[in-house]
Amino acid sequence: MSWQNFVFSLILKSSQRQLMRLSAQHRLLRSRKWMAVNRSKPDPAVQVRTEVIAGVPVEWVVPQALATQNKPVICVYLHGGAFVAGGPNSHRDMASYLAKKAGVWMLMVDYRLAPEHPFPAALEDASVLYLELLERGIEANQLVMGGDSAGGNLALSTLQFLRDSDVPLPAAMFYFSPWLDLRNNSPSHQRNAANDAMLNTPLLDEAAQRYAPDMLRGDAKVSPLLGGMSGLPPCLIVASAREVLQDDALFLRDKLQTSGVAVLYQESAKAPHAFPVLARWLPEARAALDGTAQFILQHVGALAPARPAKVGAKSQAQAQAKAQTRAQADATSTAHGAASRPAGKASGDQRP
């Protein structure tokens, strides 16, 4: 364990104790405020720009040396934050580091947050955005998809939806400490209850209720660990042996292997939850991102894996998938009514 990891873990543990003394609403507001602050260090080697794609706000983090590349490798990334917090500000350091190391354009998705926008809003944002990239002529083998914690849940759920819709999948996928089973009852929730410096089961239960109040947590749509894994692209999983979500990562590895999907699993003995995101502070994070960059470079440019659309049917499959996400969005809007966009998000939120 690095001294940076030791100190940071102490700070996280102290913050967790303070957080648990607050009311549920104050915990939400404090988490959002903390993750919305821009703590990233400007990096002259990358350029950062915003865009709205298919109604979804995104942030591009692009190496300056590759800014004029004709066919860049694009990493679609879904941030963590328990479905209720986070955004480009909270993950920009990680995005900058990985963009440079892997030579990719990082596409950071600023998806809608719960509880104002419960399930399936965030999943719709990720799915529609991916489909729009394909419609723009970007090939699936130019794409990689990843995410941490709740963002890992959204990434896996998105890929399962795309696979089932016969849409070409990206060349690879990767997950940092993914939160994949919202039932929160795996053995590691008890085994690591005293070890996890950032998360605990009550906090996760609270967030799950905000994200999917009308869903059974055992539904594979919100707990993608319970869904099918066959036909998914090669996968990298990075986790910590000390986190309550350790089993989510381990069980995902096992299910992928059983389904015949190539998977690489890497585990840190003492790093905190989702530690690769902490690239600015932890050497363990930078080492994990170095490994992630190698994984990406090994797989980009390969043929789009797993259940590609039939010849002549690609556009039809994409159109059907996009229509389905739009129909789901309309149904959700009718069920929940209009809701304001959470603090830290762009205003004028108009989603398909």
BELDA-V838753 format. One record per backbone hydrogen bond with DSSP energy under -1.0 kcal/mol. NH is the residue of the N-H (numbers start at 0). CO is the residue of the C=O. E is the energy in kcal/mol with one decimal. If there is no record, write none. Layout:
nh->NH co->CO e->E
nh->NH co->CO e->E
This chain:
nh->5 co->1 e->-2.2
nh->6 co->2 e->-2.5
nh->7 co->3 e->-2.7
nh->8 co->4 e->-2.5
nh->9 co->5 e->-1.7
nh->10 co->6 e->-2.1
nh->11 co->7 e->-2.6
nh->12 co->8 e->-2.5
nh->13 co->9 e->-2.2
nh->14 co->10 e->-2.3
nh->15 co->11 e->-2.4
nh->16 co->12 e->-2.0
nh->17 co->13 e->-2.0
nh->18 co->14 e->-2.5
nh->19 co->15 e->-1.9
nh->20 co->17 e->-1.0
nh->21 co->18 e->-1.5
nh->26 co->22 e->-2.4
nh->27 co->23 e->-1.9
nh->28 co->24 e->-2.3
nh->29 co->25 e->-2.6
nh->30 co->26 e->-2.4
nh->31 co->27 e->-2.4
nh->32 co->28 e->-2.3
nh->33 co->29 e->-2.4
nh->34 co->30 e->-2.2
nh->35 co->31 e->-1.6
nh->38 co->36 e->-1.2
nh->45 co->42 e->-1.8
nh->46 co->61 e->-3.1
nh->48 co->59 e->-1.9
nh->50 co->57 e->-1.9
nh->52 co->55 e->-2.6
nh->55 co->52 e->-2.1
nh->57 co->50 e->-2.9
nh->58 co->107 e->-2.1
nh->59 co->48 e->-3.3
nh->60 co->105 e->-2.5
nh->61 co->46 e->-2.6
nh->63 co->44 e->-2.9
nh->65 co->62 e->-1.6
nh->66 co->63 e->-1.3
nh->68 co->65 e->-1.8
nh->73 co->141 e->-2.7
nh->74 co->104 e->-2.7
nh->75 co->143 e->-3.0
nh->76 co->106 e->-2.7
nh->77 co->145 e->-2.1
nh->83 co->80 e->-1.7
nh->84 co->80 e->-1.3
nh->94 co->90 e->-2.3
nh->95 co->91 e->-2.7
nh->96 co->92 e->-2.2
nh->97 co->93 e->-2.6
nh->98 co->94 e->-2.4
nh->99 co->95 e->-1.8
nh->100 co->96 e->-2.3
nh->101 co->97 e->-2.7
nh->102 co->98 e->-1.2
nh->103 co->98 e->-1.2
nh->104 co->72 e->-3.0
nh->105 co->60 e->-2.5
nh->106 co->74 e->-3.1
nh->107 co->58 e->-2.9
nh->108 co->76 e->-2.4
nh->109 co->56 e->-2.4
nh->110 co->108 e->-1.3
nh->113 co->82 e->-2.6
nh->116 co->112 e->-1.7
nh->118 co->210 e->-3.6
nh->120 co->117 e->-2.3
nh->123 co->119 e->-2.7
nh->124 co->120 e->-2.3
nh->125 co->121 e->-2.1
nh->126 co->122 e->-2.3
nh->127 co->123 e->-2.9
nh->128 co->124 e->-2.0
nh->129 co->125 e->-2.0
nh->130 co->126 e->-2.3
nh->131 co->127 e->-2.1
nh->132 co->128 e->-2.0
nh->133 co->129 e->-1.8
nh->134 co->130 e->-2.1
nh->135 co->131 e->-1.6
nh->136 co->133 e->-1.8
nh->137 co->132 e->-1.9
nh->141 co->138 e->-1.9
nh->142 co->139 e->-1.8
nh->143 co->73 e->-2.1
nh->144 co->171 e->-1.9
nh->145 co->75 e->-2.4
nh->146 co->173 e->-1.2
nh->147 co->77 e->-1.3
nh->148 co->175 e->-2.3
nh->150 co->147 e->-2.3
nh->152 co->148 e->-1.4
nh->153 co->149 e->-2.1
nh->154 co->150 e->-2.3
nh->155 co->151 e->-2.5
nh->156 co->152 e->-2.6
nh->157 co->153 e->-2.5
nh->158 co->154 e->-2.2
nh->159 co->155 e->-2.3
nh->160 co->156 e->-2.2
nh->161 co->157 e->-2.7
nh->162 co->158 e->-2.5
nh->163 co->159 e->-2.2
nh->164 co->160 e->-1.1
nh->165 co->162 e->-1.7
nh->166 co->161 e->-2.6
nh->170 co->142 e->-2.5
nh->172 co->233 e->-2.4
nh->173 co->144 e->-1.8
nh->174 co->235 e->-2.4
nh->175 co->146 e->-2.2
nh->176 co->237 e->-3.4
nh->178 co->148 e->-2.0
nh->183 co->180 e->-1.6
nh->188 co->185 e->-1.9
nh->189 co->186 e->-1.2
nh->190 co->186 e->-2.9
nh->191 co->187 e->-2.2
nh->192 co->189 e->-1.1
nh->195 co->191 e->-2.2
nh->203 co->199 e->-1.8
nh->204 co->200 e->-2.8
nh->205 co->201 e->-2.1
nh->206 co->202 e->-2.1
nh->207 co->203 e->-2.6
nh->208 co->204 e->-2.0
nh->209 co->205 e->-1.4
nh->210 co->206 e->-2.3
nh->211 co->207 e->-2.6
nh->214 co->211 e->-1.4
nh->218 co->215 e->-2.2
nh->221 co->218 e->-1.5
nh->222 co->218 e->-2.1
nh->224 co->179 e->-1.8
nh->225 co->222 e->-2.5
nh->226 co->223 e->-1.5
nh->231 co->228 e->-1.4
nh->234 co->261 e->-2.5
nh->235 co->172 e->-1.7
nh->236 co->263 e->-2.7
nh->237 co->174 e->-2.8
nh->238 co->265 e->-2.1
nh->240 co->267 e->-3.1
nh->245 co->242 e->-1.6
nh->248 co->244 e->-1.4
nh->249 co->245 e->-2.3
nh->250 co->246 e->-3.4
nh->251 co->247 e->-1.7
nh->252 co->248 e->-2.2
nh->253 co->249 e->-2.3
nh->254 co->250 e->-2.6
nh->255 co->251 e->-2.6
nh->256 co->252 e->-2.4
nh->257 co->253 e->-2.4
nh->258 co->254 e->-1.6
nh->259 co->256 e->-1.4
nh->260 co->255 e->-2.8
nh->263 co->234 e->-2.6
nh->265 co->236 e->-2.9
nh->267 co->238 e->-2.5
nh->274 co->271 e->-1.3
nh->276 co->273 e->-1.8
nh->277 co->274 e->-1.9
nh->278 co->276 e->-1.0
nh->280 co->277 e->-1.1
nh->281 co->277 e->-2.6
nh->285 co->281 e->-1.7
nh->286 co->282 e->-2.3
nh->287 co->283 e->-2.0
nh->288 co->284 e->-2.3
nh->289 co->285 e->-2.1
nh->290 co->286 e->-1.9
nh->291 co->287 e->-2.0
nh->292 co->288 e->-2.6
nh->293 co->289 e->-1.9
nh->294 co->290 e->-2.2
nh->295 co->291 e->-2.5
nh->296 co->292 e->-2.5
nh->297 co->293 e->-1.6
nh->298 co->295 e->-1.1
nh->299 co->295 e->-2.3
nh->300 co->140 e->-2.1
nh->301 co->298 e->-1.7
nh->312 co->309 e->-2.7
nh->316 co->312 e->-2.7
nh->317 co->313 e->-2.3
nh->318 co->314 e->-2.5
nh->319 co->315 e->-2.5
nh->320 co->316 e->-2.4
nh->321 co->317 e->-2.5
nh->322 co->318 e->-2.5
nh->323 co->319 e->-2.1
nh->324 co->320 e->-2.0
nh->325 co->321 e->-2.2
nh->326 co->322 e->-2.3
nh->327 co->323 e->-2.3
nh->328 co->324 e->-2.2
nh->329 co->325 e->-2.4
nh->330 co->326 e->-2.2
nh->331 co->327 e->-2.5
nh->332 co->328 e->-2.7
nh->333 co->329 e->-2.0
nh->334 co->330 e->-2.0
nh->335 co->331 e->-2.6
nh->336 co->332 e->-2.2
nh->344 co->341 e->-1.8
